[in-house]
Amino acid sequence: MQGGAIPVPSRRSLGRCSTSSTIFPATRANMTRIEDLSPEELKAEFFRSAIVKLPEEVASAMLRDPAVLAILGLPQGEFVQLWGERFERKAMFDALRSLVRGETVNLSSCDGATTAEEARLDADGSAILRSGSEGLRFQHVKLFSDNGAERASVIDEIAATGELAVDREMAWRAAAEQWPFDDDLFIALQGEVDAAPEAIYREMTQGISNGTAIFDDLVPVEVEHYASLLGVWPLPGTLGAYRAAWLDMAQSLDKARLCRLLRLSGPFAAMQSGLVATASDGLDPPERFEIANFLASRADPFSAGAAFEVASRNLDDAAMRELANDLVGRICNYQHPMYEIAGPALEAALAITVSLTARDRTFDGWPLYAKRLALILHASHLLRMFRAASVDPAKLAEEIGKRFGSQARLAGLCDIREAPVFQFHYLGAGLIQAMLIDRVTEAISRMEAASRPEEWIAERDKAVGDVVESGRGLFLVAAGALDEFEDGWTGLSELETKFADENLERLRNETASPVLLNELVKIAVAFEVSPDRRSDIGAAIVAALTRFTDPADHLMAAEFGLQIAARWRDRDMADHIVGLLLAAVQKAELPDSGASARYTMLAAATAADHTEWLNRVAQTAQSFALSHQPGNGLQNLRRAINLLCDFDSDLAPKLASAKSFAMLAYDRFDG
């Protein structure tokens, strides 16, 4: 937020009036029994009650219709909402124009009850309008000036941020040179500026800080936002091609725009190859250090990783070496706050981002690598805003987990057919640190043997030991979020014969649940087994599931087993596990309300072909719908099916039968 506590109206607030209740003041219809209303009042009341429930874009379109405005008894024209009241949009812009030109400012609400009591230009050229104790700041108002130099200074100010593309900057400069902006031109420029990721994040930060933000405000569902974060459009088909295209784009930028790009791109350290560091070679040393220092100050762990990648390539600079040493210490300390505090908060930010974009199908048609990268980028920026506002990470994780955790898990499983190794709920503090330790190892390996800092090697080795000792060692060999899309990806590390034999022996003979779960986690998350051993181990896993006595442990083990079956494309193994689960749900409700939907998606992911996958989802969901006892479990399955239909349009017709079975069974229970 700029200028202290004075809010900056967004592009939306400069447009037509919103559909909040302030549009519809109390009328006789609000306070009278419905049967006493006249036909005209009844019609107006119907429209009022309907419009406030409609999506914003639909309601706004209706409120532009003269016939609707006449029914509602509202004046025709275009309006804005200031200080909670309706103002004519033209009157607002006329007031701003008068202020810039040194004329008397008169601005009143449509009903005359609220007026602008103070109007002044701030030191930065913004307009301040105040009514009572509340002020509003309007940026870029000198575009209304008759002085061409003043108009040009506004474009200079916007261009200095690097948030406008070169061609758009030239177009706006040309417009500013010719004449003062009219209302529509001003809104068009403001809309373009407000569409930049930085502007969106500034508005979010303001909402988080002043407590007005709701969850839906924190995750844009417009594809343009995420395309801007990725910086390349159209998206190449592979991660390798994307990296090459991104570097080409970065190298074509002037230094101001390159700095702006790198500030946004710190979370790129979630993937290999030091993309931010390579692009930073195009900067002069002072600018490069500024970028590294900026990224190091961010709250998200991946930006710290990117800062290290930049600093580690410039060790001849004493300040860079000092920064790199500090970052190695941070990365290698698993008790550092960026893991203990930011880890859970990043999981929460990812959960809400995955859930809300899935519901809106934001990434339909995107390559999966790009979808994952965009989700990590936005969630990392969201984490930064939470930390800047001192949001309690534990409470945040708890609240978002309750509201969005199950939805996020389910949304992620819609992609497991295509990339069955990584799942977003793995991306906690353990895996994040393991990925950043990899970045340290990559930096060391790029150096000549004689110049490798011994203290880095010692800290890296100690960190590996600490991770193993803390029980998170599996993450050191687990796949990162984007590893599956790397050109050289060959899969998870294969278990050596000796350890594979031990794993098989325990799965066949062990009865203790913790031991069995540990063996399953090894294969589900971190290790692969050779194809010739998969049949034996798969059979042992199915048999082991029958030895769990605790229902919660049994369900967890079954989920790990289905994850393994999905990765191996082993339909028979998945069908055997689903058979055990169907028998379980016929006897009692599952302790995990979202489990049967997750099992459905995991079992279906054994099919690599999209059409076969759709059919597998339909068949498995129907089996669970038929097997569930009427009650909460069946109701949760219905809700999950509705979510899946929201996430993927191809699933809706396939799941219609399962949804019908679930509804009939539940209704029979109610009757």
C-alpha positions, 0 to 999 in steps of 0.5 A, a space after each residue: 500500500 502506498 502513502 500510509 493508511 490511505 487506500 488506493 482504489 483498484 481498477 475494479 473500483 474505478 469501473 461501474 458500481 459493484 453489486 454490494 448491498 449499498 446499491 440497494 438502500 432500504 425501501 418499502 419492499 425490504 420492510 413489507 410483507 411480500 403479499 402486500 407488494 405491488 407487481 412493480 415492487 415485487 419485480 424490483 425485489 426479485 431483481 434485487 435479491 437475484 443480482 446480489 447473488 450473481 457472479 460480479 461480471 454477470 451482475 455488472 452486465 445486468 446493471 448496465 441494462 437500462 431496463 434493469 435499472 428502471 425496474 430497480 428504480 436506480 438512475 442510469 449511467 455509470 457509477 463508482 463506490 466511494 466511502 461506501 456510497 454511490 457516485 457518478 463515475 464522470 463526476 469523480 473523474 471531473 473532480 480529479 481533473 479539476 484538482 490537477 488543473 488547480 480548479 475548485 473541486 466539487 464531488 457529492 454522492 448521488 444522494 448528496 449525503 456524502 461529499 469530498 471535504 478535502 482534495 489535494 495533490 500529494 508530494 508524489 503527484 497522487 490525488 487525495 480525496 477525503 471525506 470525514 476521517 477516510 481518505 482515498 488515493 488516486 495515482 497517475 492523475 497527472 495524465 489529466 494535465 494539460 501539460 505534456 511534460 507532466 503526463 510524460 512524467 507519469 509514464 516515466 514513473 510507471 516505466 521505471 517499475 519495468 511492469 509495462 512491456 516495451 511495446 506497451 510503454 511506447 504506445 502509452 507514451 505516444 498517447 500521453 504526448 498528444 493530449 490529456 487522457 479522457 476517462 476511458 483512456 485513464 481506466 485502460 492504462 490503470 487496468 493494464 498497470 493493475 494487471 501486472 503481478 506486482 500490482 495484484 500482489 500490492 492489492 493483496 498485501 493491503 487486504 491481508 494487512 488491514 484484515 479485509 482479504 478473504 481467501 478468494 481474494 488471494 488466488 487470481 483465477 485469470 490465466 493472464 496472471 500466471 502467464 505473466 509470472 511465467 513470462 513466456 507465451 505461448 508455452 513450449 511443450 517441454 520444461 527444457 524448451 521453456 527454460 530456453 525460451 525464458 532465457 532468450 526472453 530475459 536476455 532481450 530485456 533492458 536492465 530495468 525490466 530484467 531486474 523486475 523479472 528476476 525479483 518475481 522469479 526467485 521461486 524458480 529455484 524449485 527447478 534445476 539449472 540455476 535459471 535466475 543466476 544465468 539470467 543475472 549474468 546480463 546485469 552489472 555487478 552492483 545490480 546483480 548483488 542488489 538482486 541477490 540481496 533482494 531474493 535473500 531477504 524474501 520469506 519463501 525458501 526457494 527465493 533464498 535458493 535462487 539468491 544462493 545460485 546468483 551469489 555462488 556464481 560471483 565469488 570474486 566479489 567479496 560481498 557476494 561471497 559473504 552472502 553465499 556463505 550466509 545462505 549456505 548456513 541457512 539452507 543447511 540448517 534444518 532448524 532455520 525459521 525459513 523451514 520451521 515457519 515458512 514450510 507449513 505456511 508454504 504448504 498452506 499457500 499451495 493448498 489454497 492456490 491449487 484448490 481455487 485454480 482447479 475449481 476455475 480450471 485456470 490451467 486447462 490446456 497447459 503443459 503440466 510442468 507449467 501448471 506446477 511451476 505457476 502454482 509454486 510461483 504464486 504460492 511462494 509470493 503468497 507466503 511472502 505476503 503472509 509473513 510480511 503481515 505477521 500472519 501466524 503460520 500455525 493458525 494459517 496452516 490449520 485454517 487453510 488445511 481444514 478448508 482446502 486441504 482435502 480439495 487440494 489433494 483431490 485436485 492434485 490427483 487429477 494430474 497423477 496419470 500424467 506425472 505419477 511420482 510427485 504430489 504437492 502434499 510432499 512439499 513440506 519442510 523436509 523436501 524443500 530443504 532437500 531440494 535446496 541442498 541439491 542446489 548447493 551440491 549443483 553449485 559446488 559441482 560447477 566449480 573447479 575442484 581446487 576452488 570449491 569452498 571446504 566449509 560449504 562441503 562440510 556444511 552440506 555433508 553435516 546437513 545431510 547427516 542431520 536430515 537423516 538423523 531427524 527422520 527425513 532422509 527419504 526426501 534427500 532421494 525423493 523427486 522434486 516438484 519438477 524433476 519428472 519433467 527434466 530432459 534427463 529424468 530417469 526415475 527415482 533411485 533404484 533400490 539396491 538388490 540387498 535392500 530390495 530383498 530386505 523390503 520384500 522380506 518385511 512386506 511378506 512377514 512383518 506384522 507391526 504397522 509402523 514397520 510396514 508403513 515405513 517400507 511402503 513409504 520408501 517405495 511410494 515416495 523415494 525409491 524404485 524397484 527393478 521391473 523384474 521385482 515389481 510383481 513380487 513386491 506388488 503381491 507382498 504389498 497387497 498381502 501386507 494390507 490384510 495385516 493392519 489392525 488399525 483402520 487408519 493405518 490400513 487406509 494410509 497403507 492402502 493409499 501408499 500401495 495405490 500410489 505405487 500401483 499408479 507409478 508402475 501402471 499396475 492395474 491388477 495390483 490397484 484392483 486388488 487393493 480397491 477390492 480390499 477397500 470396498 470390503 472395508 467400506 461395506 462394513 464401516 465408514 472410512 475414518 478419512 472423509 475424503 479417502 474413497 475419492 482419492 483411492 478412485 483417482 489413484 486406481 484410475 491413474 494406472 491407465 496411461 491413456 486418457 480415455 481409459 483413465 476416464 473410464 477407470 475413474 467412472 468404474 471405480 467411483 461407481 464401485 465405491 458409491 455402491 459399496 458405501 453404507 448410507 451416511 457421512 461417507 457417502 455424502 462426502 463421496 458425493 461432494 468429492 464427485 462434484 469437485 472432480 466435475 468442477 476440476 475436469 470437464 471430461 469427468 462430469 459425464 463419466 461420473 454421472 452414474 456414480 453420482 446418481 448411485 450415491 444420491 439414490 443410496 443417500 436419499 434411501 437412507 434419509 427416507 
